């Protein structure tokens, strides 16, 4: 089954953090802030924005991944993206706070 809802992600170059491209063209560490798109043209626009961020040395390795929209925000379809969204797979004391809500960043 194809998933039509997608978000663009990358790793921030300065610290390696997982980030998500927002509708405002900024990068956020919070999955819920990521722009969810359905149309191929909208996804192509986000990926083009992401590539400009690569050229500006803000992020590396951007790509899109499938999400399922939910009342509490988008949920990654694949396990890999679920792990990336939850933060490092280390003891919670050493991980980062992921936050569930989208705050202004």
DRENTORKOL-3810 file (N, C-alpha, C; in nm, 4 decimals):
REM DRENTORKOL-3810
@n.u->0.0843; n.v->-0.1178; n.w->0.0000; ca.u->0.0000; ca.v->0.0000; ca.w->0.0000; c.u->0.0892; c.v->0.1246; c.w->0.0000
@n.u->0.0675; n.v->0.2154; n.w->-0.0933; ca.u->0.1451; ca.v->0.3388; ca.w->-0.1018; c.u->0.0905; c.v->0.4405; c.w->-0.0026
@n.u->0.1804; n.v->0.5121; n.w->0.0581; ca.u->0.1422; ca.v->0.6173; ca.w->0.1510; c.u->0.1626; c.v->0.7510; c.w->0.0819
@n.u->0.0579; n.v->0.8311; n.w->0.0765; ca.u->0.0667; ca.v->0.9565; ca.w->0.0029; c.u->0.1140; c.v->1.0729; c.w->0.0886
@n.u->0.1113; n.v->1.0596; n.w->0.2204; ca.u->0.1559; ca.v->1.1677; ca.w->0.3081; c.u->0.3057; c.v->1.1523; c.w->0.3357
@n.u->0.3803; n.v->1.2608; n.w->0.3135; ca.u->0.5255; ca.v->1.2533; ca.w->0.3292; c.u->0.5787; c.v->1.3767; c.w->0.4017
@n.u->0.6923; n.v->1.3582; n.w->0.4671; ca.u->0.7664; ca.v->1.4652; ca.w->0.5339; c.u->0.9109; c.v->1.4552; c.w->0.4866
@n.u->0.9791; n.v->1.5692; n.w->0.4790; ca.u->1.1201; ca.v->1.5702; ca.w->0.4405; c.u->1.2052; c.v->1.5810; c.w->0.5666
@n.u->1.3053; n.v->1.4956; n.w->0.5752; ca.u->1.3967; ca.v->1.4937; ca.w->0.6889; c.u->1.5401; c.v->1.5027; c.w->0.6401
@n.u->1.6296; n.v->1.5336; n.w->0.7321; ca.u->1.7736; ca.v->1.5392; ca.w->0.7035; c.u->1.8456; c.v->1.5366; c.w->0.8374
@n.u->1.9762; n.v->1.5482; n.w->0.8329; ca.u->2.0554; ca.v->1.5660; ca.w->0.9540; c.u->2.1185; c.v->1.7041; c.w->0.9481
@n.u->2.1088; n.v->1.7762; n.w->1.0588; ca.u->2.1693; ca.v->1.9092; ca.w->1.0665; c.u->2.3207; c.v->1.8933; c.w->1.0655
@n.u->2.3873; n.v->1.9710; n.w->0.9842; ca.u->2.5308; ca.v->1.9554; ca.w->0.9648; c.u->2.6117; c.v->1.9892; c.w->1.0898
@n.u->2.5727; n.v->2.0914; n.w->1.1639; ca.u->2.6573; ca.v->2.1347; ca.w->1.2757; c.u->2.6605; c.v->2.0385; c.w->1.3925
@n.u->2.5524; n.v->1.9580; n.w->1.4118; ca.u->2.5518; ca.v->1.8672; ca.w->1.5271; c.u->2.4947; c.v->1.7283; c.w->1.4975
@n.u->2.4524; n.v->1.7044; n.w->1.3752; ca.u->2.4022; ca.v->1.5728; ca.w->1.3380; c.u->2.2594; c.v->1.5435; c.w->1.3787
@n.u->2.1907; n.v->1.6397; n.w->1.4405; ca.u->2.0535; ca.v->1.6168; ca.w->1.4866; c.u->1.9598; c.v->1.5865; c.w->1.3699
@n.u->1.8629; n.v->1.4998; n.w->1.3950; ca.u->1.7578; ca.v->1.4717; ca.w->1.2976; c.u->1.6664; c.v->1.5937; c.w->1.2944
@n.u->1.6389; n.v->1.6441; n.w->1.1744; ca.u->1.5528; ca.v->1.7612; ca.w->1.1592; c.u->1.4504; c.v->1.7367; c.w->1.0494
@n.u->1.3420; n.v->1.8151; n.w->1.0563; ca.u->1.2303; ca.v->1.8030; ca.w->0.9635; c.u->1.2029; c.v->1.9396; c.w->0.9023
@n.u->1.1789; n.v->1.9425; n.w->0.7714; ca.u->1.1538; ca.v->2.0681; ca.w->0.7011; c.u->1.0109; c.v->2.1137; c.w->0.7269
@n.u->0.9961; n.v->2.2374; n.w->0.7744; ca.u->0.8642; ca.v->2.2920; ca.w->0.8053; c.u->0.8034; c.v->2.3580; c.w->0.6819
@n.u->0.6753; n.v->2.3895; n.w->0.6903; ca.u->0.6065; ca.v->2.4583; ca.w->0.5811; c.u->0.6643; c.v->2.5981; c.w->0.5584
@n.u->0.7299; n.v->2.6542; n.w->0.6613; ca.u->0.7908; ca.v->2.7858; ca.w->0.6508; c.u->0.9340; c.v->2.7790; c.w->0.5966
@n.u->0.9808; n.v->2.6596; n.w->0.5627; ca.u->1.1132; ca.v->2.6439; ca.w->0.5059; c.u->1.2255; c.v->2.6409; c.w->0.6079
@n.u->1.1908; n.v->2.6228; n.w->0.7347; ca.u->1.2917; ca.v->2.6112; ca.w->0.8397; c.u->1.3065; c.v->2.4638; c.w->0.8767
@n.u->1.4095; n.v->2.4325; n.w->0.9538; ca.u->1.4334; ca.v->2.2960; ca.w->1.0003; c.u->1.4015; c.v->2.2884; c.w->1.1482
@n.u->1.3272; n.v->2.1870; n.w->1.1884; ca.u->1.2868; ca.v->2.1678; ca.w->1.3277; c.u->1.3265; c.v->2.0284; c.w->1.3738
@n.u->1.3622; n.v->2.0165; n.w->1.5002; ca.u->1.3912; ca.v->1.8854; ca.w->1.5581; c.u->1.2636; c.v->1.8106; c.w->1.5948
@n.u->1.1490; n.v->1.8747; n.w->1.5826; ca.u->1.0216; ca.v->1.8164; ca.w->1.6218; c.u->0.9449; c.v->1.7647; c.w->1.5003
@n.u->0.9184; n.v->1.6365; n.w->1.4977; ca.u->0.8463; ca.v->1.5745; ca.w->1.3858; c.u->0.7146; c.v->1.6455; c.w->1.3576
@n.u->0.6401; n.v->1.6814; n.w->1.4615; ca.u->0.5096; ca.v->1.7446; ca.w->1.4437; c.u->0.5170; c.v->1.8768; c.w->1.3685
@n.u->0.6352; n.v->1.9381; n.w->1.3650; ca.u->0.6527; ca.v->2.0647; ca.w->1.2932; c.u->0.6789; c.v->2.0444; c.w->1.1443
@n.u->0.7106; n.v->1.9225; n.w->1.1047; ca.u->0.7402; ca.v->1.8949; ca.w->0.9645; c.u->0.6189; c.v->1.9156; c.w->0.8758
@n.u->0.6428; n.v->1.9715; n.w->0.7587; ca.u->0.5353; ca.v->1.9928; ca.w->0.6619; c.u->0.4940; c.v->1.8585; c.w->0.6028
@n.u->0.3682; n.v->1.8225; n.w->0.6195; ca.u->0.3136; ca.v->1.6989; ca.w->0.5627; c.u->0.2519; c.v->1.7339; c.w->0.4282
@n.u->0.2993; n.v->1.6688; n.w->0.3233; ca.u->0.2474; ca.v->1.6948; ca.w->0.1891; c.u->0.1953; c.v->1.5666; c.w->0.1271
@n.u->0.1016; n.v->1.5837; n.w->0.0350; ca.u->0.0431; ca.v->1.4692; ca.w->-0.0354; c.u->0.0734; c.v->1.4719; c.w->-0.1846
@n.u->0.0766; n.v->1.5892; n.w->-0.2414; ca.u->0.0921; ca.v->1.6025; ca.w->-0.3855; c.u->0.2384; c.v->1.5910; c.w->-0.4274
@n.u->0.2649; n.v->1.5217; n.w->-0.5374; ca.u->0.4024; ca.v->1.5089; ca.w->-0.5868; c.u->0.4708; c.v->1.6437; c.w->-0.6102
@n.u->0.3958; n.v->1.7431; n.w->-0.6599; ca.u->0.4555; ca.v->1.8752; ca.w->-0.6852; c.u->0.4970; c.v->1.9417; c.w->-0.5547
@n.u->0.4158; n.v->1.9291; n.w->-0.4516; ca.u->0.4488; ca.v->1.9873; ca.w->-0.3212; c.u->0.5714; c.v->1.9184; c.w->-0.2623
@n.u->0.5792; n.v->1.7877; n.w->-0.2784; ca.u->0.6959; ca.v->1.7133; ca.w->-0.2301; c.u->0.8213; c.v->1.7558; c.w->-0.3068
@n.u->0.8095; n.v->1.7724; n.w->-0.4371; ca.u->0.9237; ca.v->1.8173; ca.w->-0.5183; c.u->0.9710; c.v->1.9547; c.w->-0.4724
@n.u->0.8768; n.v->2.0442; n.w->-0.4375; ca.u->0.9140; ca.v->2.1769; ca.w->-0.3872; c.u->0.9904; c.v->2.1664; c.w->-0.2557
@n.u->0.9426; n.v->2.0812; n.w->-0.1633; ca.u->1.0115; ca.v->2.0640; ca.w->-0.0351; c.u->1.1517; c.v->2.0057; c.w->-0.0557
@n.u->1.1624; n.v->1.9078; n.w->-0.1431; ca.u->1.2937; ca.v->1.8481; ca.w->-0.1686; c.u->1.3891; c.v->1.9491; c.w->-0.2328
@n.u->1.3375; n.v->2.0376; n.w->-0.3164; ca.u->1.4207; ca.v->2.1429; ca.w->-0.3757; c.u->1.4677; c.v->2.2397; c.w->-0.2666
@n.u->1.3784; n.v->2.2748; n.w->-0.1734; ca.u->1.4179; ca.v->2.3595; ca.w->-0.0596; c.u->1.5267; c.v->2.2903; c.w->0.0225
@n.u->1.5091; n.v->2.1615; n.w->0.0446; ca.u->1.6058; ca.v->2.0856; ca.w->0.1223; c.u->1.7416; c.v->2.0852; c.w->0.0530
@n.u->1.7428; n.v->2.0705; n.w->-0.0784; ca.u->1.8695; ca.v->2.0710; ca.w->-0.1526; c.u->1.9380; c.v->2.2071; c.w->-0.1443
@n.u->1.8593; n.v->2.3152; n.w->-0.1364; ca.u->1.9200; ca.v->2.4478; ca.w->-0.1161; c.u->1.9865; c.v->2.4543; c.w->0.0215
@n.u->1.9257; n.v->2.3896; n.w->0.1197; ca.u->1.9860; ca.v->2.3843; ca.w->0.2533; c.u->2.1150; c.v->2.3034; c.w->0.2525
@n.u->2.1218; n.v->2.2024; n.w->0.1670; ca.u->2.2462; ca.v->2.1259; ca.w->0.1512; c.u->2.3529; c.v->2.2179; c.w->0.0925
@n.u->2.3175; n.v->2.2919; n.w->-0.0112; ca.u->2.4125; ca.v->2.3833; ca.w->-0.0748; c.u->2.4600; c.v->2.4908; c.w->0.0234
@n.u->2.3711; n.v->2.5322; n.w->0.1143; ca.u->2.4054; ca.v->2.6335; ca.w->0.2153; c.u->2.4751; c.v->2.5725; c.w->0.3369
@n.u->2.4980; n.v->2.4425; n.w->0.3325; ca.u->2.5662; ca.v->2.3690; ca.w->0.4399; c.u->2.4921; c.v->2.3755; c.w->0.5736
@n.u->2.3594; n.v->2.3636; n.w->0.5649; ca.u->2.2756; ca.v->2.3596; ca.w->0.6855; c.u->2.2459; c.v->2.2153; c.w->0.7231
@n.u->2.2132; n.v->2.1323; n.w->0.6230; ca.u->2.1781; ca.v->1.9921; ca.w->0.6451; c.u->2.2526; c.v->1.9038; c.w->0.5461
@n.u->2.2488; n.v->1.7727; n.w->0.5742; ca.u->2.3025; ca.v->1.6732; ca.w->0.4817; c.u->2.1987; c.v->1.5633; c.w->0.4617
@n.u->2.2049; n.v->1.4999; n.w->0.3477; ca.u->2.1272; ca.v->1.3797; ca.w->0.3149; c.u->1.9766; c.v->1.3930; c.w->0.3341
@n.u->1.9117; n.v->1.4947; n.w->0.2762; ca.u->1.7661; ca.v->1.5053; ca.w->0.2895; c.u->1.6942; c.v->1.3992; c.w->0.2064
@n.u->1.5803; n.v->1.3560; n.w->0.2569; ca.u->1.4942; ca.v->1.2628; ca.w->0.1840; c.u->1.3538; c.v->1.2700; c.w->0.2421
@n.u->1.2584; n.v->1.2157; n.w->0.1688; ca.u->1.1196; ca.v->1.2130; ca.w->0.2140; c.u->1.0869; c.v->1.0744; c.w->0.2679
@n.u->0.9948; n.v->1.0714; n.w->0.3637; ca.u->0.9476; ca.v->0.9437; ca.w->0.4166; c.u->0.7981; c.v->0.9508; c.w->0.4430
@n.u->0.7362; n.v->0.8339; n.w->0.4443; ca.u->0.5910; ca.v->0.8238; ca.w->0.4592; c.u->0.5480; c.v->0.8396; c.w->0.6046
@n.u->0.4367; n.v->0.9113; n.w->0.6223; ca.u->0.3763; ca.v->0.9263; ca.w->0.7543; c.u->0.2271; c.v->0.9001; c.w->0.7440
@n.u->0.1707; n.v->0.8638; n.w->0.8581; ca.u->0.0260; ca.v->0.8504; ca.w->0.8706; c.u->-0.0228; c.v->0.9673; c.w->0.9547
@n.u->-0.1116; n.v->1.0504; n.w->0.9007; ca.u->-0.1640; ca.v->1.1609; ca.w->0.9809; c.u->-0.2510; c.v->1.1070; c.w->1.0945
@n.u->-0.2328; n.v->1.1633; n.w->1.2130; ca.u->-0.3120; ca.v->1.1272; ca.w->1.3300; c.u->-0.3532; c.v->1.2552; c.w->1.4013
@n.u->-0.4485; n.v->1.2433; n.w->1.4912; ca.u->-0.4952; ca.v->1.3601; ca.w->1.5664; c.u->-0.3817; c.v->1.4248; c.w->1.6455
@n.u->-0.2880; n.v->1.3430; n.w->1.6941; ca.u->-0.1771; ca.v->1.3960; ca.w->1.7736; c.u->-0.0541; c.v->1.4306; c.w->1.6886
@n.u->-0.0677; n.v->1.4289; n.w->1.5574; ca.u->0.0420; ca.v->1.4635; ca.w->1.4679; c.u->0.0803; c.v->1.3470; c.w->1.3794
@n.u->0.1709; n.v->1.3711; n.w->1.2855; ca.u->0.2108; ca.v->1.2650; ca.w->1.1923; c.u->0.2874; c.v->1.1545; c.w->1.2634
@n.u->0.2670; n.v->1.0318; n.w->1.2158; ca.u->0.3360; ca.v->0.9157; ca.w->1.2728; c.u->0.4111; c.v->0.8454; c.w->1.1594
@n.u->0.5424; n.v->0.8277; n.w->1.1727; ca.u->0.6191; ca.v->0.7602; ca.w->1.0677; c.u->0.5683; c.v->0.6174; c.w->1.0443
@n.u->0.5646; n.v->0.5776; n.w->0.9192; ca.u->0.5198; ca.v->0.4436; ca.w->0.8824; c.u->0.6292; c.v->0.3408; c.w->0.9104
@n.u->0.7521; n.v->0.3720; n.w->0.8726; ca.u->0.8616; ca.v->0.2760; ca.w->0.8869; c.u->0.9276; c.v->0.2855; c.w->1.0243
@n.u->0.9735; n.v->0.1714; n.w->1.0730; ca.u->1.0390; ca.v->0.1636; ca.w->1.2038; c.u->1.1611; c.v->0.2557; c.w->1.2106
@n.u->1.2394; n.v->0.2604; n.w->1.1043; ca.u->1.3589; ca.v->0.3462; ca.w->1.1034; c.u->1.3233; c.v->0.4905; c.w->1.1368
@n.u->1.2175; n.v->0.5416; n.w->1.0758; ca.u->1.1780; ca.v->0.6805; ca.w->1.0991; c.u->1.1151; c.v->0.6983; c.w->1.2373
@n.u->1.0509; n.v->0.5948; n.w->1.2885; ca.u->0.9987; ca.v->0.6009; ca.w->1.4250; c.u->1.1138; c.v->0.6165; c.w->1.5237
@n.u->1.2217; n.v->0.5422; n.w->1.5004; ca.u->1.3398; ca.v->0.5501; ca.w->1.5878; c.u->1.4061; c.v->0.6866; c.w->1.5745
@n.u->1.4227; n.v->0.7340; n.w->1.4516; ca.u->1.4850; ca.v->0.8663; ca.w->1.4318; c.u->1.4032; c.v->0.9759; c.w->1.4990
@n.u->1.2699; n.v->0.9668; n.w->1.4926; ca.u->1.1841; ca.v->1.0687; ca.w->1.5534; c.u->1.1896; c.v->1.0648; c.w->1.7057
@n.u->1.2130; n.v->0.9468; n.w->1.7624; ca.u->1.2151; ca.v->0.9317; ca.w->1.9083; c.u->1.3472; c.v->0.9753; c.w->1.9690
@n.u->1.4497; n.v->0.9891; n.w->1.8881; ca.u->1.5796; ca.v->1.0309; ca.w->1.9403; c.u->1.6755; c.v->0.9138; c.w->1.9453
@n.u->1.7953; n.v->0.9393; n.w->1.9913; ca.u->1.8978; ca.v->0.8352; ca.w->1.9924; c.u->1.8540; c.v->0.7134; c.w->2.0736
@n.u->1.8998; n.v->0.5985; n.w->2.0318; ca.u->1.8669; ca.v->0.4744; ca.w->2.1030; c.u->1.9717; c.v->0.4490; c.w->2.2099
@n.u->1.9749; n.v->0.5406; n.w->2.3043; ca.u->2.0653; ca.v->0.5320; ca.w->2.4177; c.u->1.9830; c.v->0.5509; c.w->2.5446
@n.u->2.0449; n.v->0.5366; n.w->2.6591; ca.u->1.9761; ca.v->0.5585; ca.w->2.7853; c.u->1.9116; c.v->0.6980; c.w->2.7838
@n.u->1.7875; n.v->0.7126; n.w->2.8318; ca.u->1.7182; ca.v->0.8415; ca.w->2.8276; c.u->1.7981; c.v->0.9564; c.w->2.8899
@n.u->1.8804; n.v->0.9253; n.w->2.9858; ca.u->1.9621; ca.v->1.0281; ca.w->3.0505; c.u->2.0547; c.v->1.0959; c.w->2.9490
@n.u->2.0942; n.v->1.0226; n.w->2.8451; ca.u->2.1900; ca.v->1.0753; ca.w->2.7493; c.u->2.1268; c.v->1.1179; c.w->2.6178
@n.u->1.9991; n.v->1.0921; n.w->2.6013; ca.u->1.9293; ca.v->1.1286; ca.w->2.4778; c.u->1.8869; c.v->1.2746; c.w->2.4797
@n.u->1.8046; n.v->1.3130; n.w->2.3848; ca.u->1.7541; ca.v->1.4487; ca.w->2.3794; c.u->1.6048; c.v->1.4473; c.w->2.4010
@n.u->1.5504; n.v->1.5549; n.w->2.4483; ca.u->1.4059; ca.v->1.5674; ca.w->2.4628; c.u->1.3474; c.v->1.5864; c.w->2.3238
@n.u->1.2484; n.v->1.5060; n.w->2.2877; ca.u->1.1946; ca.v->1.5139; ca.w->2.1533; c.u->1.0719; c.v->1.6032; c.w->2.1446
@n.u->0.9935; n.v->1.6153; n.w->2.2488; ca.u->0.8753; ca.v->1.7002; ca.w->2.2445; c.u->0.7706; c.v->1.6463; c.w->2.1499
@n.u->0.6472; n.v->1.6580; n.w->2.1868; ca.u->0.5396; ca.v->1.6081; ca.w->2.1031; c.u->0.4720; c.v->1.7183; c.w->2.0236
@n.u->0.4729; n.v->1.8387; n.w->2.0779; ca.u->0.4044; ca.v->1.9485; ca.w->2.0119; c.u->0.5029; c.v->2.0323; c.w->1.9318
@n.u->0.4504; n.v->2.1000; n.w->1.8336; ca.u->0.5323; ca.v->2.1882; ca.w->1.7499; c.u->0.5357; c.v->2.3258; c.w->1.8147
@n.u->0.6513; n.v->2.3669; n.w->1.8590; ca.u->0.6699; ca.v->2.4996; ca.w->1.9165; c.u->0.7458; c.v->2.5853; c.w->1.8170
@n.u->0.7301; n.v->2.7139; n.w->1.8280; ca.u->0.8037; ca.v->2.8051; ca.w->1.7385; c.u->0.9526; c.v->2.7874; c.w->1.7629
@n.u->1.0253; n.v->2.7621; n.w->1.6552; ca.u->1.1708; ca.v->2.7423; ca.w->1.6671; c.u->1.2417; c.v->2.8418; c.w->1.5798
END
